[in-house]
């Protein structure tokens, strides 16, 4: 088993397969992206997604709205996209301006076009164990990455540090669906080290650069570092890579770990949606 879990390599191989699938479709999949306000970080994410989509053969339409946009205008646009048959999937880039309700926006998206998997219908389906749902791309990408490198979480202790709706909570549901024993830790968790040192698989998504060091890690654990933190020294994960490297059996690097898998998984969900739509007519 490789020590470094290379997300870029996995994403590139998945992209090649998706290119073949898209070429076989009758219609080009279309991703409609909605960006609210002027956020440089958001623009980077949108650009990365668009670049990968074009490589695969997915068309991306991007609509930019001012930061002071009215909520009703946003909801009206989303409803328009819901009704357009040529639009395969919809993605609203986060974060949203303060006057825009996150709940209203994500739940106004047709669940079948909700490529981020944030709507309450898709979240509910994830936790009830049905299969026809779309989950957030980062946790699905993590599971795809583990599958690519033949890691099996069944019967293993999985500890997630971080309980966000985007990563921690949906990842817990996906791991439970794979028969892993899951513990979620957060800012109020007591004796965090004691819990994380029981993990066969340790997932960290807290947004704190190099917070987890070797003292938190069980010998031979697999570590998935979801954090992407911009520091003066460059991009850093939530895990101190140098500290844990000798103690863990495998680890995702930052960058080129989870990040590429998030983007390619979003593409995969768009292609799968387009394929399913053609099959079902």
PLY file of the C-alpha trace (Angstrom):
ply
format ascii 1.0
element vertex 281
property float x
property float y
property float z
element edge 280
property int vertex1
property int vertex2
end_header
0.00 0.00 0.00
1.35 3.43 -0.94
2.30 5.70 1.95
1.10 8.80 0.10
-2.50 8.64 -1.10
-2.22 10.55 -4.38
-5.54 12.25 -5.09
-4.38 13.85 -8.32
-3.44 10.50 -9.83
-6.83 9.04 -8.91
-8.68 12.10 -10.22
-6.83 12.00 -13.54
-7.71 8.33 -14.09
-11.36 8.95 -13.23
-11.38 11.92 -15.62
-10.26 9.71 -18.50
-13.14 7.31 -17.87
-15.61 10.19 -17.65
-14.43 11.51 -21.01
-15.46 8.22 -22.59
-18.83 8.28 -20.88
-19.56 11.85 -21.96
-18.60 11.00 -25.55
-21.23 8.24 -25.54
-24.07 10.50 -24.36
-26.64 11.92 -26.77
-26.50 15.35 -25.13
-23.64 17.32 -23.60
-24.04 17.60 -19.80
-24.47 21.21 -18.67
-23.47 22.55 -15.26
-25.04 25.87 -14.29
-22.91 27.73 -11.72
-24.24 30.71 -9.79
-21.70 33.01 -8.11
-22.89 35.71 -5.72
-20.53 38.57 -4.92
-16.84 39.09 -5.55
-14.87 36.50 -3.57
-11.35 35.68 -4.84
-11.37 32.26 -3.15
-14.69 31.40 -4.78
-13.34 32.45 -8.17
-10.40 30.06 -7.78
-12.75 27.16 -7.00
-15.04 28.01 -9.92
-12.09 28.28 -12.30
-10.73 24.88 -11.21
-14.12 23.24 -11.66
-14.61 24.81 -15.08
-11.17 23.71 -16.26
-11.79 20.08 -15.27
-15.30 20.13 -16.73
-14.08 21.33 -20.12
-11.41 18.61 -20.17
-14.10 15.98 -19.69
-16.58 17.49 -22.14
-19.03 19.10 -19.72
-20.36 22.54 -20.62
-20.26 25.11 -17.81
-22.48 28.19 -17.73
-21.51 30.70 -15.05
-23.76 33.54 -13.88
-22.26 36.26 -11.69
-24.46 38.42 -9.46
-23.52 41.44 -7.34
-22.93 41.04 -3.62
-26.05 43.11 -2.84
-28.34 40.96 -4.99
-31.89 40.47 -3.75
-32.79 37.00 -2.46
-35.91 36.80 -4.62
-33.81 37.36 -7.73
-31.55 34.46 -6.77
-34.49 32.14 -6.09
-36.14 33.16 -9.37
-32.97 32.36 -11.31
-32.66 28.96 -9.66
-36.28 28.19 -10.53
-35.52 29.08 -14.16
-32.58 26.65 -14.17
-34.76 23.97 -12.57
-37.18 24.21 -15.49
-34.55 24.19 -18.25
-34.20 20.59 -19.53
-30.77 21.31 -21.00
-29.37 22.09 -17.54
-28.09 18.86 -16.00
-26.97 20.24 -12.67
-26.94 23.42 -10.61
-24.26 24.61 -8.22
-24.39 27.77 -6.10
-20.88 28.76 -5.04
-20.45 29.35 -1.30
-20.17 31.48 0.77
-23.36 33.47 0.23
-23.82 37.18 1.02
-25.39 37.76 4.47
-28.81 38.79 3.11
-29.21 35.47 1.28
-30.65 32.49 3.18
-28.51 29.37 2.71
-31.46 27.14 3.55
-33.80 28.81 1.07
-31.22 28.70 -1.71
-30.16 25.06 -1.39
-33.71 23.83 -0.92
-34.97 25.76 -3.95
-32.74 23.64 -6.20
-34.37 20.60 -7.80
-32.90 17.68 -5.77
-32.15 15.87 -9.04
-30.06 18.86 -10.16
-28.52 19.58 -6.75
-24.91 18.74 -7.62
-23.62 19.84 -4.20
-26.06 17.54 -2.38
-26.90 20.24 0.18
-30.70 20.16 -0.11
-32.64 18.69 2.80
-34.10 16.01 0.53
-30.67 14.73 -0.50
-29.34 14.99 3.06
-32.33 13.00 4.33
-31.87 10.32 1.68
-28.21 9.95 2.66
-29.14 9.21 6.26
-31.98 6.82 5.42
-29.67 4.58 3.41
-31.41 4.82 0.03
-29.24 4.94 -3.07
-30.87 7.60 -5.27
-29.33 10.69 -3.69
-26.57 13.19 -4.39
-24.14 13.81 -1.53
-21.60 16.63 -1.12
-18.63 16.14 -3.43
-15.89 16.25 -0.80
-17.08 13.31 1.34
-18.04 11.30 -1.75
-14.63 12.13 -3.19
-12.99 10.83 -0.02
-14.86 7.54 -0.32
-13.93 7.31 -4.01
-10.29 7.93 -3.10
-10.34 5.15 -0.51
-11.94 2.83 -3.06
-9.35 3.73 -5.70
-6.55 2.63 -3.39
-8.50 -0.40 -2.09
-8.98 0.69 1.51
-11.82 -1.10 3.29
-13.53 0.76 6.15
-15.97 -2.05 6.98
-15.69 -3.03 10.63
-12.98 -0.43 11.24
-12.95 2.49 13.67
-13.38 5.77 11.78
-12.94 9.06 13.64
-13.96 12.34 12.02
-12.64 15.58 13.51
-15.09 18.24 12.36
-18.89 18.22 12.12
-19.67 20.56 9.23
-22.67 19.98 6.98
-20.33 19.98 3.98
-17.80 17.36 5.15
-18.06 15.88 8.64
-21.74 14.98 8.89
-22.25 13.58 5.36
-18.94 11.70 5.58
-20.22 10.02 8.74
-23.32 8.87 6.88
-21.30 7.49 3.97
-18.97 5.63 6.34
-21.90 4.16 8.26
-23.35 2.95 4.96
-20.05 1.08 4.49
-20.35 -0.58 7.93
-17.63 1.45 9.61
-17.91 2.31 13.31
-17.97 6.11 13.31
-17.16 8.73 15.93
-17.55 12.45 15.23
-15.44 14.89 17.25
-15.85 18.66 17.43
-14.83 21.76 19.38
-16.61 20.59 22.55
-15.19 17.05 22.48
-13.30 16.21 25.66
-9.98 14.32 25.57
-9.73 14.48 21.79
-6.37 12.71 21.69
-7.76 9.66 23.47
-10.50 9.33 20.84
-8.40 9.99 17.74
-5.77 7.49 18.87
-8.41 4.75 18.54
-8.94 5.51 14.85
-8.03 3.06 12.12
-9.13 5.81 9.73
-8.72 9.41 10.88
-10.48 12.14 8.89
-9.65 15.75 9.76
-11.69 18.74 8.53
-11.46 21.64 10.99
-9.70 24.46 9.14
-6.78 24.73 11.58
-3.32 24.45 10.00
-1.31 21.45 11.21
-3.50 20.98 14.30
-3.19 17.19 14.38
0.29 15.87 15.13
1.69 12.42 15.95
0.35 12.57 19.51
-3.20 12.28 18.12
-2.50 9.31 15.85
-2.65 5.56 16.34
0.28 3.57 14.98
-0.58 2.40 11.46
-3.65 4.61 11.03
-4.83 5.88 7.65
-5.14 9.68 7.70
-7.32 11.73 5.35
-6.50 15.43 5.64
-9.37 17.51 4.29
-7.99 20.89 5.37
-6.69 23.48 2.91
-5.23 26.45 4.78
-3.31 29.30 3.17
-0.34 30.28 5.34
2.84 32.33 4.84
4.63 29.02 4.19
2.11 28.00 1.54
-0.82 25.56 1.59
-1.09 23.51 4.77
-3.51 20.81 5.80
-5.13 20.32 9.20
-2.55 17.61 9.89
1.16 18.16 10.57
2.36 16.00 7.70
5.98 15.73 8.84
5.02 14.85 12.41
2.64 12.01 11.54
4.36 10.58 8.46
6.35 7.86 10.23
3.48 6.87 12.51
0.65 6.47 10.01
0.42 3.76 7.36
-0.96 6.11 4.68
-1.90 9.78 4.39
-3.37 12.21 1.87
-1.05 15.15 1.12
-2.04 18.81 0.90
-2.22 19.79 -1.91
-2.92 16.91 -4.37
-4.90 14.85 -1.89
-8.61 15.40 -1.25
-8.85 18.61 -3.31
-8.60 17.05 -6.79
-11.07 14.35 -5.73
-13.66 16.93 -4.72
-13.57 18.52 -8.17
-13.61 15.25 -10.12
-16.42 13.87 -7.96
-18.57 16.88 -8.78
-17.93 16.12 -12.46
-18.74 12.46 -11.87
-22.07 13.36 -10.30
-22.97 15.58 -13.25
-22.11 12.85 -15.75
-23.99 10.20 -13.75
-27.04 12.47 -13.61
-26.93 13.04 -17.37
-26.53 9.33 -18.03
-29.43 8.43 -15.73
-31.64 11.03 -17.37
-30.99 9.54 -20.82
-31.69 6.02 -19.56
-34.97 7.07 -17.93
-35.96 9.26 -20.85
0 1
1 2
2 3
3 4
4 5
5 6
6 7
7 8
8 9
9 10
10 11
11 12
12 13
13 14
14 15
15 16
16 17
17 18
18 19
19 20
20 21
21 22
22 23
23 24
24 25
25 26
26 27
27 28
28 29
29 30
30 31
31 32
32 33
33 34
34 35
35 36
36 37
37 38
38 39
39 40
40 41
41 42
42 43
43 44
44 45
45 46
46 47
47 48
48 49
49 50
50 51
51 52
52 53
53 54
54 55
55 56
56 57
57 58
58 59
59 60
60 61
61 62
62 63
63 64
64 65
65 66
66 67
67 68
68 69
69 70
70 71
71 72
72 73
73 74
74 75
75 76
76 77
77 78
78 79
79 80
80 81
81 82
82 83
83 84
84 85
85 86
86 87
87 88
88 89
89 90
90 91
91 92
92 93
93 94
94 95
95 96
96 97
97 98
98 99
99 100
100 101
101 102
102 103
103 104
104 105
105 106
106 107
107 108
108 109
109 110
110 111
111 112
112 113
113 114
114 115
115 116
116 117
117 118
118 119
119 120
120 121
121 122
122 123
123 124
124 125
125 126
126 127
127 128
128 129
129 130
130 131
131 132
132 133
133 134
134 135
135 136
136 137
137 138
138 139
139 140
140 141
141 142
142 143
143 144
144 145
145 146
146 147
147 148
148 149
149 150
150 151
151 152
152 153
153 154
154 155
155 156
156 157
157 158
158 159
159 160
160 161
161 162
162 163
163 164
164 165
165 166
166 167
167 168
168 169
169 170
170 171
171 172
172 173
173 174
174 175
175 176
176 177
177 178
178 179
179 180
180 181
181 182
182 183
183 184
184 185
185 186
186 187
187 188
188 189
189 190
190 191
191 192
192 193
193 194
194 195
195 196
196 197
197 198
198 199
199 200
200 201
201 202
202 203
203 204
204 205
205 206
206 207
207 208
208 209
209 210
210 211
211 212
212 213
213 214
214 215
215 216
216 217
217 218
218 219
219 220
220 221
221 222
222 223
223 224
224 225
225 226
226 227
227 228
228 229
229 230
230 231
231 232
232 233
233 234
234 235
235 236
236 237
237 238
238 239
239 240
240 241
241 242
242 243
243 244
244 245
245 246
246 247
247 248
248 249
249 250
250 251
251 252
252 253
253 254
254 255
255 256
256 257
257 258
258 259
259 260
260 261
261 262
262 263
263 264
264 265
265 266
266 267
267 268
268 269
269 270
270 271
271 272
272 273
273 274
274 275
275 276
276 277
277 278
278 279
279 280
